[in-house]
């Protein structure tokens, strides 16, 4: 198992070697530009010496173009080593022999080209050894720098590509995690709510309140169908979320009758704004279970939404039993609230937050703050 994990950690995730043709074309373009610039500078600095600009240009461009032939190999090897999690220092040391050979061959070929082209006529280079030593002194530092630059380019391209690939994979994993949390919340909604509702239906049938029992069964069927077939989207409109929440609340009101009062306070400018699906239902369930469920008398629950300077604020307020004295959201929250916190954090980051606080006159206020963005705008940004 350890060997598998070690291999996965060193696996060059996301590394795609740059096509050799691209590297060669870019290196050749750079060689032409550098050769032309150096030839122009050399010719102008020796303007009265009788040199041929065409010969100097041909020699400089052809000498630099030799690096274009080596560039795909050097860039590819440097990228492969970077993908294997080698440090830049180890990459340079590993490629040192190739660098020595490349520099030596380049100076040798540049020497032979100088003998063929004779760029500095009337000064004529005829002896290969003498010309090689002269070019070695003048070109060694530049060639070492050129080779190092090729290694750096290959290393940087590989590291940048892997970073982008890892970022993409992390985003996909976060999206999958959010979907998994949503599915877990769906599964959490169904069992205990289904059993409680069916028990109420059974009680209504025993008391011969068949019309109310039929209404509850039809409402339960609609709610379960909407829960199962609801698209697994990260963002829905507040209106769509309210429609689902109302079905849930209607069944609870049918179950508890006049003991439960529900009020909606939805601002006109909030209906089309985007919210995560199933964001209100856990807040309502929390109010029913911990506020209303521990009281024998009537309980009022308010479901609201408004836009303020901070963003879109959703809330569920109840006048029930209130929070335990030692309540903290991180330690005491159930699965629904914990999933809600995690999901809004992954979707919106620090721009979103969930708070559950006691009311001054008794009861609890649970609120969610989200960025105030229409669904279309949110999807365009994503």
C-alpha positions in Angstrom: 0.0 0.0 0.0 2.8 2.4 0.9 4.4 1.8 -2.5 1.2 2.6 -4.3 0.8 5.9 -2.3 4.4 6.8 -3.0 3.9 6.3 -6.7 0.8 8.4 -6.7 2.5 11.2 -5.0 5.3 11.3 -7.6 3.0 10.8 -10.5 3.4 13.8 -12.9 -0.3 14.7 -12.8 -1.3 17.0 -15.5 2.1 17.1 -17.2 1.8 17.5 -21.0 5.1 17.7 -22.9 5.3 20.8 -25.2 5.3 19.6 -28.8 8.8 19.6 -30.2 7.7 21.5 -33.4 6.4 24.4 -31.2 9.7 24.6 -29.3 11.7 24.5 -32.5 9.7 27.2 -34.2 9.8 29.5 -31.2 13.6 28.9 -30.7 14.2 29.5 -34.4 12.3 32.8 -34.2 14.3 33.9 -31.2 17.5 32.8 -33.0 16.7 35.0 -36.0 15.9 38.0 -33.8 19.0 37.6 -31.7 21.2 37.0 -34.7 19.9 40.0 -36.6 20.3 42.2 -33.5 23.9 41.1 -32.9 24.9 41.3 -36.6 23.5 44.8 -36.8 25.4 45.9 -33.7 28.6 44.2 -34.9 28.4 45.8 -38.4 27.7 49.3 -37.1 30.5 49.1 -34.5 32.9 48.1 -37.3 31.4 50.3 -40.0 34.7 51.4 -41.5 36.4 48.0 -41.5 35.0 46.8 -44.8 33.0 43.9 -43.4 30.0 42.5 -45.3 26.7 42.9 -43.4 25.3 39.9 -45.3 28.1 37.6 -44.2 27.9 38.7 -40.6 24.1 38.3 -40.6 24.3 34.8 -42.2 26.9 33.7 -39.6 25.1 35.1 -36.6 21.7 33.7 -37.6 23.0 30.3 -38.5 25.1 30.1 -35.3 22.1 30.9 -33.1 19.8 28.7 -35.2 21.9 25.7 -34.0 20.3 26.2 -30.6 16.9 25.7 -32.2 17.8 22.2 -33.1 18.8 21.4 -29.5 16.0 23.3 -27.8 13.2 20.6 -28.1 15.5 18.0 -26.4 16.6 20.3 -23.6 13.1 21.7 -22.9 11.6 18.2 -23.0 14.1 16.7 -20.6 13.8 19.6 -18.2 10.0 19.3 -18.2 10.1 15.6 -17.6 12.4 16.1 -14.6 10.2 18.8 -13.2 7.2 16.5 -13.7 9.0 13.9 -11.6 9.2 16.4 -8.7 12.9 17.1 -9.2 14.2 20.4 -7.8 15.6 23.0 -10.1 19.1 22.4 -8.7 18.8 18.6 -9.3 17.5 19.3 -12.8 20.4 21.5 -13.7 22.9 19.0 -12.3 21.3 16.1 -14.1 21.4 18.0 -17.4 25.0 19.2 -16.9 26.6 16.5 -19.2 24.1 17.3 -22.0 24.9 21.0 -21.5 28.6 20.5 -21.8 28.2 18.5 -25.0 25.7 21.0 -26.4 27.9 24.0 -25.7 31.0 22.2 -27.2 29.2 21.1 -30.3 27.7 24.5 -30.8 31.0 26.3 -30.6 32.6 23.7 -32.9 29.8 24.1 -35.5 29.9 27.9 -35.2 33.7 27.7 -35.8 33.2 25.7 -39.0 30.5 28.1 -40.2 32.9 31.0 -39.6 35.5 29.3 -41.8 32.9 28.7 -44.5 31.2 32.1 -44.4 34.2 34.2 -43.4 32.1 36.9 -41.8 35.0 39.2 -40.8 36.7 39.5 -44.2 39.3 41.1 -44.7 40.2 39.2 -41.5 40.2 35.6 -42.7 39.8 32.6 -40.4 41.5 29.5 -41.9 42.8 27.5 -38.9 40.0 25.6 -37.1 41.9 25.3 -33.8 42.8 29.0 -33.6 39.2 30.0 -34.5 37.7 27.5 -32.1 39.8 28.8 -29.1 38.8 32.4 -30.1 35.1 31.6 -30.2 35.4 29.5 -27.0 36.5 32.6 -25.1 33.9 34.9 -26.7 30.9 32.5 -26.8 31.3 30.2 -23.7 29.4 32.5 -21.2 26.7 33.2 -23.7 26.2 29.6 -24.6 26.0 28.5 -21.0 23.4 31.2 -20.4 21.4 30.1 -23.5 21.5 26.4 -22.3 20.4 27.4 -18.8 17.5 29.5 -20.2 16.3 26.5 -22.2 16.3 24.3 -19.0 14.5 27.1 -17.1 11.8 27.3 -19.8 11.2 23.6 -19.8 11.1 23.4 -16.0 8.8 26.5 -15.7 6.4 25.3 -18.4 6.1 21.8 -16.8 5.5 23.3 -13.3 3.0 25.8 -14.6 1.1 23.1 -16.5 0.9 20.8 -13.5 -0.2 23.6 -11.2 -3.1 24.4 -13.6 -4.0 20.7 -13.8 -4.0 20.3 -10.1 -6.1 23.4 -9.6 -8.6 22.0 -12.1 -8.7 18.6 -10.4 -9.2 20.3 -7.0 -12.1 22.3 -8.4 -13.7 19.1 -9.7 -13.2 17.3 -6.4 -14.8 20.2 -4.6 -17.7 20.1 -7.0 -18.1 16.3 -6.4 -17.9 16.8 -2.7 -20.6 19.4 -2.8 -22.8 17.0 -4.8 -22.1 14.2 -2.4 -23.1 16.5 0.5 -26.3 17.4 -1.3 -27.1 13.8 -1.8 -26.4 13.1 1.8 -28.8 15.8 2.8 -31.5 14.4 0.5 -31.1 11.0 2.1 -31.3 12.6 5.6 -34.5 14.5 4.7 -36.3 11.4 3.5 -36.4 8.7 6.3 -37.4 10.4 9.5 -39.6 13.0 7.8 -41.3 10.2 5.9 -41.9 8.1 9.0 -43.3 11.0 11.0 -45.6 12.0 8.2 -46.9 8.5 7.6 -47.6 8.2 11.4 -49.7 11.4 11.2 -51.5 10.0 8.2 -52.2 6.8 10.1 -53.6 8.8 13.0 -55.8 10.8 10.7 -57.2 7.6 9.2 -57.9 6.1 12.6 -59.8 9.3 13.5 -61.7 9.0 10.2 -60.3 12.4 8.9 -59.8 10.8 5.5 -59.8 14.1 3.5 -56.9 15.4 5.6 -55.1 12.1 5.3 -55.4 12.1 1.5 -54.2 15.7 1.3 -51.1 14.8 3.4 -50.4 11.7 1.2 -50.6 13.7 -2.0 -48.4 16.5 -0.5 -45.9 13.9 0.7 -45.9 12.3 -2.8 -45.2 15.7 -4.4 -42.4 16.5 -1.9 -40.7 13.2 -2.3 -40.9 13.4 -6.1 -39.4 16.9 -6.0 -36.7 15.7 -3.6 -35.7 12.8 -5.8 -35.9 14.4 -9.2 -34.6 17.8 -8.3 -31.5 18.6 -10.5 -28.2 18.4 -8.6 -27.3 22.1 -9.4 -25.0 24.1 -7.2 -27.3 27.2 -7.5 -31.0 27.6 -7.9 -33.3 30.7 -7.7 -34.7 31.6 -4.3 -38.2 31.1 -5.7 -37.4 27.5 -6.6 -35.9 26.9 -3.1 -39.0 28.5 -1.5 -41.3 26.3 -3.5 -39.7 23.2 -2.1 -39.6 24.7 1.4 -43.3 25.5 1.3 -44.2 21.9 0.4 -42.2 20.8 3.4 -43.8 23.4 5.7 -47.3 22.6 4.4 -46.9 19.0 5.4 -45.7 20.0 8.9 -48.6 22.4 9.3 -51.0 19.6 8.3 -49.3 17.4 10.9 -49.4 19.9 13.8 -52.4 21.9 12.9 -53.0 25.2 14.7 -50.0 24.6 17.0 -47.7 25.7 14.2 -47.8 29.1 12.6 -45.7 30.0 9.5 -45.0 33.5 8.1 -43.1 34.4 5.0 -41.2 37.7 4.8 -39.6 37.7 1.3 -38.3 41.0 -0.2 -39.3 41.7 -3.8 -35.8 42.0 -5.0 -34.7 38.6 -3.6 -36.8 36.2 -5.6 -34.5 35.8 -8.6 -31.2 35.7 -6.7 -29.2 32.4 -6.5 -29.0 30.2 -3.5 -27.7 26.6 -2.9 -30.5 24.0 -3.1 -31.8 22.7 0.3 -30.4 25.7 2.1 -33.7 26.7 3.9 -35.0 23.2 4.7 -32.4 22.4 7.4 -33.0 25.8 9.1 -36.8 25.1 9.2 -36.2 21.5 10.4 -33.9 22.8 13.1 -36.6 25.3 14.3 -39.2 22.6 14.3 -37.1 20.0 16.1 -35.4 22.1 18.7 -37.7 25.1 19.1 -41.2 23.9 18.4 -40.7 20.2 19.3 -39.9 20.9 22.9 -43.0 23.1 23.5 -46.6 22.2 24.2 -48.0 25.5 23.1 -48.2 27.3 19.8 -45.0 28.3 18.0 -44.5 30.9 15.3 -41.9 30.4 12.6 -40.8 33.1 10.3 -39.0 32.4 7.0 -37.5 35.5 5.4 -35.1 36.8 2.8 -33.8 40.3 2.2 -31.0 42.1 0.4 -28.8 44.4 2.4 -25.3 46.0 2.0 -23.6 42.6 2.8 -25.6 40.5 0.4 -28.6 38.2 0.4 -29.7 37.3 3.9 -32.0 34.3 4.5 -33.3 33.6 7.9 -35.6 31.3 9.9 -36.8 32.7 13.2 -38.9 30.9 15.9 -40.3 31.8 19.3 -39.8 28.3 20.6 -37.7 26.8 23.4 -34.5 28.5 22.4 -30.9 27.2 22.4 -29.2 25.2 25.1 -26.9 27.3 27.3 -23.8 25.5 26.0 -24.8 25.6 22.3 -22.1 26.3 19.7 -22.6 25.9 16.0 -19.4 24.0 15.4 -19.9 21.5 18.2 -23.6 21.2 18.5 -24.9 21.5 14.9 -26.5 18.4 13.3 -25.8 17.0 9.9 -28.1 19.4 8.1 -26.5 22.5 9.5 -23.0 21.2 9.2 -23.6 20.3 5.5 -25.1 23.8 5.0 -22.0 25.4 6.5 -19.6 23.3 4.4 -21.5 23.8 1.1 -21.8 27.6 1.3 -18.2 27.8 2.3 -17.1 25.8 -0.7 -19.4 27.7 -3.1 -18.9 31.2 -1.9 -15.8 31.2 0.4 -15.7 34.0 3.0 -18.5 35.8 1.3 -21.0 33.5 2.9 -21.7 32.5 6.5 -24.2 30.7 8.7 -25.1 31.9 12.2 -27.5 30.4 14.8 -28.1 32.7 17.8 -30.7 33.1 20.6 -33.5 35.7 20.3 -33.7 38.3 23.0 -37.3 37.5 23.8 -36.9 33.8 23.5 -36.5 31.5 20.5 -33.8 31.2 17.9 -32.7 33.0 14.8 -30.8 31.0 12.1 -29.5 33.0 9.2 -27.4 32.5 6.1 -25.6 35.3 4.3 -24.8 34.8 0.6 -23.6 37.0 -2.2 -26.6 38.8 -3.9 -26.2 37.4 -7.4 -28.8 36.4 -10.0 -28.5 32.8 -11.1 -27.5 33.8 -14.7 -24.7 36.1 -13.4 -23.4 33.4 -11.0 -23.2 30.8 -13.8 -21.4 33.3 -16.1 -18.8 34.0 -13.4 -18.4 30.2 -12.7 
